[in-house]
């Protein structure tokens, strides 16, 4: 394992350590970095965030008064729900009534808390960089979800195809990697432009009367992200599908399961490791992508990757760019920890 450890130390640990140190420095007057340590860069990441609430008064959304109001409201709804559930006529023992009332109360309190937080999200996330982080998570998450929806049927079809055609189908998935990333992106620009192939085809078939603008829109950014990262979703899922024991699926049908139940109870849990790996391979690079948003979004849909690039190459504010990068790295680490923890919990028997 020594070569792998040396590679990780040289290209992952050491650069990350440099960024971590830079993130606590200041921007110099004549140099990009002044080694005066401060947490101002991380404060700036969330600067301008207003924790306010319509019902919080001047104390803010997370003040004692508003927080207590939220808890009192949730508690009142929970108690009311528990009383209603307790009085509901049913043939239940006292212990069953208590457990049922507790579940209903917790559920009602959770709904109230979620509703309160959701109603204040527009007020909470008002900081410029926080909003860009949220936008990046939204676009990356939406692109990842669409990659799962599109990629899973394709991967399942390839995995269940005979060996004669399997390699040819995998080759078709890998063909885009034979071409430069920039060439493929510029090809999509040619396709989606007002005088491009898509508008020409739609006008030729008389589906539209005049060209419409698709390029430099959020939809174009999503198309670019999905096209670029879809193979990274298909290949891990294909690996899980290929290892799927068909006798387990047949046993599910023999025991009376329908197609939907067999898929939900047998196929999906057995291919879950491939889905989790695909989600990580798509979501993590998509959230930091800046080339597609620049070329296909026309810089009208900035994501956190664009902000980090601008801080290093245009604004020359390396410490703040490093703070944004480390924040993104912490988000990646949390996503990886959460996915692996969920996978470990799901694999525990019982």
WOSULLIN-V522578 format. One record per residue. N is the residue number from 0. RES is the residue in one small letter. SS is DSSP state (alpha for helix, beta for strand, coil for the rest). PHI is phi in radians with two decimals (NA if undefined). Layout:
BEGIN
n=N res=RES ss=SS phi=PHI
n=N res=RES ss=SS phi=PHI
END
This chain:
BEGIN
n=0 res=x ss=coil phi=NA
n=1 res=x ss=alpha phi=-1.05
n=2 res=x ss=alpha phi=-1.04
n=3 res=x ss=alpha phi=-1.14
n=4 res=x ss=alpha phi=-1.14
n=5 res=x ss=alpha phi=-1.13
n=6 res=x ss=alpha phi=-1.12
n=7 res=x ss=alpha phi=-1.12
n=8 res=x ss=alpha phi=-1.15
n=9 res=x ss=alpha phi=-1.34
n=10 res=x ss=alpha phi=-1.96
n=11 res=x ss=alpha phi=-2.18
n=12 res=x ss=alpha phi=-1.19
n=13 res=x ss=alpha phi=-1.12
n=14 res=x ss=alpha phi=-1.08
n=15 res=x ss=alpha phi=-1.15
n=16 res=x ss=alpha phi=-1.13
n=17 res=x ss=alpha phi=-1.10
n=18 res=x ss=alpha phi=-1.08
n=19 res=x ss=alpha phi=-1.10
n=20 res=x ss=alpha phi=-1.18
n=21 res=x ss=alpha phi=-1.03
n=22 res=x ss=coil phi=-1.15
n=23 res=x ss=coil phi=-1.82
n=24 res=x ss=coil phi=-1.73
n=25 res=x ss=beta phi=-1.98
n=26 res=x ss=coil phi=-1.33
n=27 res=x ss=coil phi=-1.42
n=28 res=x ss=coil phi=-1.33
n=29 res=x ss=coil phi=-1.89
n=30 res=x ss=coil phi=-2.18
n=31 res=x ss=coil phi=-1.11
n=32 res=x ss=coil phi=-2.30
n=33 res=x ss=beta phi=-2.04
n=34 res=x ss=coil phi=-1.39
n=35 res=x ss=coil phi=-1.99
n=36 res=x ss=coil phi=-1.39
n=37 res=x ss=coil phi=-2.76
n=38 res=x ss=coil phi=-1.78
n=39 res=x ss=alpha phi=-1.11
n=40 res=x ss=alpha phi=-1.18
n=41 res=x ss=alpha phi=-1.24
n=42 res=x ss=alpha phi=-1.12
n=43 res=x ss=alpha phi=-1.19
n=44 res=x ss=alpha phi=-1.02
n=45 res=x ss=coil phi=-1.86
n=46 res=x ss=coil phi=-1.12
n=47 res=x ss=coil phi=1.48
n=48 res=x ss=coil phi=-1.30
n=49 res=x ss=coil phi=-1.83
n=50 res=x ss=coil phi=-1.58
n=51 res=x ss=coil phi=-2.08
n=52 res=x ss=coil phi=-2.56
n=53 res=x ss=coil phi=-1.00
n=54 res=x ss=coil phi=-1.76
n=55 res=x ss=coil phi=-1.63
n=56 res=x ss=coil phi=1.20
n=57 res=x ss=coil phi=-1.56
n=58 res=x ss=coil phi=-1.37
n=59 res=x ss=coil phi=1.67
n=60 res=x ss=coil phi=-1.10
n=61 res=x ss=coil phi=-1.75
n=62 res=x ss=coil phi=-1.33
n=63 res=x ss=alpha phi=-1.11
n=64 res=x ss=alpha phi=-1.14
n=65 res=x ss=alpha phi=-1.17
n=66 res=x ss=alpha phi=-1.15
n=67 res=x ss=alpha phi=-1.17
n=68 res=x ss=alpha phi=-1.05
n=69 res=x ss=alpha phi=-1.10
n=70 res=x ss=alpha phi=-1.15
n=71 res=x ss=alpha phi=-1.12
n=72 res=x ss=alpha phi=-1.10
n=73 res=x ss=alpha phi=-1.11
n=74 res=x ss=alpha phi=-1.14
n=75 res=x ss=alpha phi=-1.10
n=76 res=x ss=alpha phi=-1.11
n=77 res=x ss=alpha phi=-1.10
n=78 res=x ss=alpha phi=-1.11
n=79 res=x ss=alpha phi=-1.08
n=80 res=x ss=alpha phi=-1.14
n=81 res=x ss=alpha phi=-1.16
n=82 res=x ss=alpha phi=-1.12
n=83 res=x ss=alpha phi=-1.08
n=84 res=x ss=alpha phi=-1.16
n=85 res=x ss=alpha phi=-1.17
n=86 res=x ss=alpha phi=-1.42
n=87 res=x ss=coil phi=-1.14
n=88 res=x ss=coil phi=-1.18
n=89 res=x ss=coil phi=-2.90
n=90 res=x ss=coil phi=-1.48
n=91 res=x ss=coil phi=-2.33
n=92 res=x ss=coil phi=-1.35
n=93 res=x ss=alpha phi=-1.09
n=94 res=x ss=alpha phi=-1.12
n=95 res=x ss=alpha phi=-1.15
n=96 res=x ss=alpha phi=-1.10
n=97 res=x ss=alpha phi=-1.12
n=98 res=x ss=alpha phi=-1.09
n=99 res=x ss=alpha phi=-1.12
n=100 res=x ss=alpha phi=-1.13
n=101 res=x ss=alpha phi=-1.10
n=102 res=x ss=alpha phi=-1.11
n=103 res=x ss=alpha phi=-1.12
n=104 res=x ss=alpha phi=-1.12
n=105 res=x ss=alpha phi=-1.10
n=106 res=x ss=alpha phi=-1.11
n=107 res=x ss=alpha phi=-1.12
n=108 res=x ss=alpha phi=-1.10
n=109 res=x ss=alpha phi=-1.09
n=110 res=x ss=alpha phi=-1.08
n=111 res=x ss=alpha phi=-1.11
n=112 res=x ss=alpha phi=-1.12
n=113 res=x ss=alpha phi=-1.11
n=114 res=x ss=alpha phi=-1.11
n=115 res=x ss=alpha phi=-1.12
n=116 res=x ss=alpha phi=-1.12
n=117 res=x ss=alpha phi=-1.10
n=118 res=x ss=alpha phi=-1.17
n=119 res=x ss=coil phi=-1.89
n=120 res=x ss=alpha phi=-1.07
n=121 res=x ss=alpha phi=-1.13
n=122 res=x ss=alpha phi=-1.50
n=123 res=x ss=alpha phi=-1.23
n=124 res=x ss=coil phi=-1.63
n=125 res=x ss=coil phi=-1.89
n=126 res=x ss=coil phi=-1.17
n=127 res=x ss=alpha phi=-1.04
n=128 res=x ss=alpha phi=-1.30
n=129 res=x ss=alpha phi=-1.13
n=130 res=x ss=alpha phi=-1.13
n=131 res=x ss=alpha phi=-1.19
n=132 res=x ss=alpha phi=-1.06
n=133 res=x ss=alpha phi=-1.09
n=134 res=x ss=alpha phi=-1.10
n=135 res=x ss=alpha phi=-1.12
n=136 res=x ss=alpha phi=-1.09
n=137 res=x ss=alpha phi=-1.11
n=138 res=x ss=alpha phi=-1.15
n=139 res=x ss=alpha phi=-1.13
n=140 res=x ss=alpha phi=-1.16
n=141 res=x ss=alpha phi=-1.16
n=142 res=x ss=alpha phi=-1.12
n=143 res=x ss=alpha phi=-1.13
n=144 res=x ss=alpha phi=-1.09
n=145 res=x ss=alpha phi=-1.18
n=146 res=x ss=alpha phi=-1.12
n=147 res=x ss=alpha phi=-1.14
n=148 res=x ss=alpha phi=-1.12
n=149 res=x ss=alpha phi=-1.42
n=150 res=x ss=alpha phi=-1.35
n=151 res=x ss=alpha phi=-1.11
n=152 res=x ss=alpha phi=-1.05
n=153 res=x ss=alpha phi=-1.14
n=154 res=x ss=alpha phi=-1.12
n=155 res=x ss=alpha phi=-1.17
n=156 res=x ss=alpha phi=-1.12
n=157 res=x ss=alpha phi=-1.16
n=158 res=x ss=alpha phi=-1.15
n=159 res=x ss=alpha phi=-1.69
n=160 res=x ss=coil phi=-1.37
n=161 res=x ss=coil phi=-1.08
n=162 res=x ss=alpha phi=-1.09
n=163 res=x ss=alpha phi=-1.10
n=164 res=x ss=alpha phi=-1.80
n=165 res=x ss=alpha phi=-1.11
n=166 res=x ss=alpha phi=-1.13
n=167 res=x ss=alpha phi=-1.12
n=168 res=x ss=alpha phi=-1.19
n=169 res=x ss=alpha phi=-1.13
n=170 res=x ss=alpha phi=-1.09
n=171 res=x ss=alpha phi=-1.09
n=172 res=x ss=alpha phi=-1.18
n=173 res=x ss=alpha phi=-1.51
n=174 res=x ss=alpha phi=-0.98
n=175 res=x ss=alpha phi=-0.98
n=176 res=x ss=alpha phi=-1.27
n=177 res=x ss=alpha phi=-1.34
n=178 res=x ss=coil phi=-1.95
n=179 res=x ss=coil phi=-1.06
n=180 res=x ss=alpha phi=-1.05
n=181 res=x ss=alpha phi=-1.16
n=182 res=x ss=alpha phi=-1.12
n=183 res=x ss=alpha phi=-1.13
n=184 res=x ss=alpha phi=-1.19
n=185 res=x ss=alpha phi=-1.15
n=186 res=x ss=alpha phi=-1.10
n=187 res=x ss=alpha phi=-1.18
n=188 res=x ss=alpha phi=-1.08
n=189 res=x ss=alpha phi=-1.13
n=190 res=x ss=alpha phi=-1.23
n=191 res=x ss=alpha phi=-1.62
n=192 res=x ss=coil phi=-1.18
n=193 res=x ss=coil phi=-1.08
n=194 res=x ss=coil phi=-1.80
n=195 res=x ss=coil phi=-1.54
n=196 res=x ss=alpha phi=-1.18
n=197 res=x ss=alpha phi=-1.15
n=198 res=x ss=alpha phi=-1.13
n=199 res=x ss=alpha phi=-1.10
n=200 res=x ss=alpha phi=-1.16
n=201 res=x ss=alpha phi=-1.16
n=202 res=x ss=alpha phi=-1.25
n=203 res=x ss=alpha phi=-1.15
n=204 res=x ss=coil phi=-1.49
n=205 res=x ss=coil phi=1.07
n=206 res=x ss=coil phi=-1.35
n=207 res=x ss=coil phi=-2.32
n=208 res=x ss=coil phi=-1.64
n=209 res=x ss=coil phi=-2.50
n=210 res=x ss=coil phi=-1.13
n=211 res=x ss=coil phi=-1.97
n=212 res=x ss=coil phi=-1.59
n=213 res=x ss=coil phi=-1.97
n=214 res=x ss=coil phi=-1.30
n=215 res=x ss=coil phi=1.07
n=216 res=x ss=coil phi=-2.29
n=217 res=x ss=alpha phi=-1.01
n=218 res=x ss=alpha phi=-1.09
n=219 res=x ss=alpha phi=-1.15
n=220 res=x ss=alpha phi=-1.09
n=221 res=x ss=alpha phi=-1.13
n=222 res=x ss=alpha phi=-1.06
n=223 res=x ss=alpha phi=-1.11
n=224 res=x ss=alpha phi=-1.14
n=225 res=x ss=alpha phi=-1.14
n=226 res=x ss=alpha phi=-1.11
n=227 res=x ss=alpha phi=-1.27
n=228 res=x ss=alpha phi=-1.91
n=229 res=x ss=alpha phi=-1.05
n=230 res=x ss=alpha phi=-1.05
n=231 res=x ss=alpha phi=-1.23
n=232 res=x ss=alpha phi=-1.55
n=233 res=x ss=alpha phi=-1.21
n=234 res=x ss=alpha phi=-1.13
n=235 res=x ss=alpha phi=-1.13
n=236 res=x ss=alpha phi=-1.14
n=237 res=x ss=alpha phi=-1.04
n=238 res=x ss=alpha phi=-1.06
n=239 res=x ss=alpha phi=-1.27
n=240 res=x ss=alpha phi=-1.17
n=241 res=x ss=alpha phi=-1.10
n=242 res=x ss=coil phi=-1.49
n=243 res=x ss=coil phi=-1.15
n=244 res=x ss=coil phi=-1.39
n=245 res=x ss=alpha phi=-1.18
n=246 res=x ss=alpha phi=-1.15
n=247 res=x ss=alpha phi=-1.18
n=248 res=x ss=alpha phi=-1.17
n=249 res=x ss=alpha phi=-1.11
n=250 res=x ss=alpha phi=-1.13
n=251 res=x ss=alpha phi=-1.11
n=252 res=x ss=alpha phi=-1.14
n=253 res=x ss=alpha phi=-1.13
n=254 res=x ss=coil phi=-1.51
n=255 res=x ss=coil phi=1.74
n=256 res=x ss=coil phi=-1.34
n=257 res=x ss=coil phi=-1.46
n=258 res=x ss=alpha phi=-1.02
n=259 res=x ss=alpha phi=-1.19
n=260 res=x ss=alpha phi=-1.20
n=261 res=x ss=alpha phi=-1.13
n=262 res=x ss=alpha phi=-1.17
n=263 res=x ss=alpha phi=-1.28
n=264 res=x ss=alpha phi=-1.68
n=265 res=x ss=alpha phi=-2.11
n=266 res=x ss=alpha phi=-1.18
n=267 res=x ss=alpha phi=-1.11
n=268 res=x ss=alpha phi=-1.10
n=269 res=x ss=alpha phi=-1.28
n=270 res=x ss=coil phi=-1.72
n=271 res=x ss=alpha phi=-1.07
n=272 res=x ss=alpha phi=-1.00
n=273 res=x ss=alpha phi=-1.16
n=274 res=x ss=alpha phi=-1.15
n=275 res=x ss=alpha phi=-1.10
n=276 res=x ss=alpha phi=-1.11
n=277 res=x ss=alpha phi=-1.13
n=278 res=x ss=alpha phi=-1.08
n=279 res=x ss=alpha phi=-1.15
n=280 res=x ss=alpha phi=-1.19
n=281 res=x ss=alpha phi=-1.66
n=282 res=x ss=alpha phi=-1.16
n=283 res=x ss=alpha phi=-1.11
n=284 res=x ss=alpha phi=-1.25
n=285 res=x ss=alpha phi=-1.18
n=286 res=x ss=alpha phi=-1.22
n=287 res=x ss=coil phi=-1.81
n=288 res=x ss=coil phi=-1.19
n=289 res=x ss=coil phi=-2.23
n=290 res=x ss=alpha phi=-1.20
n=291 res=x ss=alpha phi=-1.16
n=292 res=x ss=alpha phi=-1.15
n=293 res=x ss=alpha phi=-1.26
n=294 res=x ss=alpha phi=-1.40
n=295 res=x ss=coil phi=-1.69
n=296 res=x ss=coil phi=-1.67
n=297 res=x ss=coil phi=1.08
n=298 res=x ss=coil phi=1.06
n=299 res=x ss=coil phi=-1.56
n=300 res=x ss=coil phi=-2.15
n=301 res=x ss=coil phi=-1.19
n=302 res=x ss=coil phi=-1.99
n=303 res=x ss=alpha phi=-1.13
n=304 res=x ss=alpha phi=-1.10
n=305 res=x ss=alpha phi=-1.13
n=306 res=x ss=alpha phi=-1.15
n=307 res=x ss=alpha phi=-1.12
n=308 res=x ss=alpha phi=-1.07
n=309 res=x ss=alpha phi=-1.13
n=310 res=x ss=alpha phi=-1.17
n=311 res=x ss=alpha phi=-1.46
n=312 res=x ss=alpha phi=-1.85
n=313 res=x ss=coil phi=-1.99
n=314 res=x ss=coil phi=-1.30
n=315 res=x ss=coil phi=1.01
n=316 res=x ss=coil phi=-1.84
n=317 res=x ss=alpha phi=-1.10
n=318 res=x ss=alpha phi=-1.06
n=319 res=x ss=alpha phi=-1.23
n=320 res=x ss=alpha phi=-1.08
n=321 res=x ss=alpha phi=-1.16
n=322 res=x ss=alpha phi=-1.12
n=323 res=x ss=alpha phi=-1.12
n=324 res=x ss=alpha phi=-1.13
n=325 res=x ss=alpha phi=-1.21
n=326 res=x ss=alpha phi=-1.07
n=327 res=x ss=alpha phi=-1.12
n=328 res=x ss=alpha phi=-1.13
n=329 res=x ss=alpha phi=-1.10
n=330 res=x ss=alpha phi=-1.13
n=331 res=x ss=alpha phi=-1.08
n=332 res=x ss=alpha phi=-1.09
n=333 res=x ss=alpha phi=-1.16
n=334 res=x ss=alpha phi=-1.08
n=335 res=x ss=alpha phi=-1.16
n=336 res=x ss=alpha phi=-1.11
n=337 res=x ss=alpha phi=-1.15
n=338 res=x ss=alpha phi=-1.18
n=339 res=x ss=alpha phi=-1.21
n=340 res=x ss=alpha phi=-1.16
n=341 res=x ss=alpha phi=-1.12
n=342 res=x ss=alpha phi=-1.14
n=343 res=x ss=alpha phi=-1.19
n=344 res=x ss=alpha phi=-1.16
n=345 res=x ss=alpha phi=-1.16
n=346 res=x ss=coil phi=-1.48
n=347 res=x ss=coil phi=-1.32
n=348 res=x ss=coil phi=-1.10
n=349 res=x ss=coil phi=1.34
END
